[in-house]
Amino acid sequence: MFPNPQDALPLPRRPDLEQYRKLAKELVRSADAGEAAVRAWATRWVTALVQQSGIVITETLPVRIDGWSKRVGDYAMRELIEKGTATLAKAQFVIARSHGFESWPKFAAHLRQLAEAKAHTSPFEAAADAIVNGDAATLDRLLREHPDLVRARSVREHGATLLHYTSANGVEGYRQKTPANIVDITRMLLDAGADVDATCHVYASDCTTLGLTATSVHPANAGVMNDLLQLLLDRGAAMDKEGSAGRSHSLVFACLANGQPDAARFLASRGARVDFVSAAALGDLAAVRERFSPDGSGKPPVSKELLQEAYRYACGYGAASVVEFLLERGADMSEHTGDGYTGTHYAVMSGSVETVTLLLRRHPPLEGKTTHGRSVLFHALWSATRGQDLQAHVEIITALIEAGAEVPERHPPVNPTIDALLERHGSRADPDWRWSAG
């Protein structure tokens, strides 16, 4: 829910407190004029702010101007209109929270400190930027000029240390990027005295750099995940702290819940605890089998609910042998957690032909709709636009149709091969129908 630390807006290069006071007054006037005026205010502010901040929004960053504008507009509407009279204090609060601060006084203090030569605020911000931009020379200079900086914390809500920024996770979205030299930069911070197990408060938990790194897509995409994790482990990072990657999850499970199976396997190979659901997702049939009695009943704490969760994760990661084992022990192919996503939905999205074939032999429901209003076949088509193994997606879609999946009269374009396949079954690719359409 907005605002959270990752949604925090950037600051302009030269933030001015008086200008922000004027901005808050503009918001009050917009709120008095109604919803359209508030949303127009949010769009103007965010668009100008991005230009003034100098940040470059690339495809790999988890932020977009339109997304920011909508969330700020929604938040301003809730605070200034839906909750009663629009006041200057409320408008100031909205602005402060949109920048990642808990209150207007804390935000105002931050702006004042940025202008103070003796404060750590400005060097900290510069160091955070140097980390995510791979500017080792600037970071080295700042650490030498300000030896205590390596133990300082952000005054934003999350309270992150500089080391946390190496994870490209949990902190401001516009700073979630992994430069090629991030391992060297991380080593520089650790050599300067950074606390490897320091925590920051994100994802409803006290997270460590190890946990945030292991669950981050950016180090994985940059090809440095294992090297970065190994460095943190070599420097003593703890793997057994519950919630180190968010909420109350164990480290390996958090990796799997965030789509990082390679990091999960790496940490498991280094001794991280692997629970029942994680073992199922990783395809460790021997470990899963150990959790059941000879009569097929689950040993504590394996309950019906936990069995279903393990089944869904095994489907989602294409662990066919585990899926078959769990079905034999009572896993329900029609079960979901309220969102409509069954194990079959997850299996087709995984791109595992073996798992999908296994499930189809048992005749799972195919037309149940998810919260996105879509069937198993539709999710298979959506996944085909994002998967790399075209042949696997063709086989899965073909198998679904042969199993009786309802082919729509039209569909969003996938690719020439799959579009031709669907056309042979009476469906046409409609370029005006977007994947987000209802």
Buried (B, 14 or more C-beta within 10 A) or exposed (E): EBBBBBBBBBBBEEBEBEEBBEBBEBBBEBBEEEBEBBBBBBBBBBBEBBEBBEBEBEEEBBBBBEBBBBBBBBBBBEBBBEEEEBBEEBBBBBBBBBBBBEEBEBBBBBBEBBEEEEBBBBBBBBBBBBBBBBBBEBBBBBBEEBEEBBBBBBBBBBBBBBBBBBBBBBBBBBBBBBBEBBBEBBBBBBEBEBBBBBBBBBBEBBBBBBBBBBBBBBBBEBEBBBEBBBBBBEBEBBBEBBBBBBEEBBBBBBBBBBBBBEBBBBBBEEEBBBBBBBBBBBBBBEBBEEBBEEEEEBEEEBEEEBBBBBBBBBBBBBBBBBBBBBBEBEBBBEBBEEEBBBBBBBBBBBBBBBBBBBBBEEEBEBEBEBEBEBBBBBBBBBBBEEBEEBEBBBBBBBBBBEBEBEBBEEBBBBBEBBBEBBEEEEBEBBEEBEBEEE
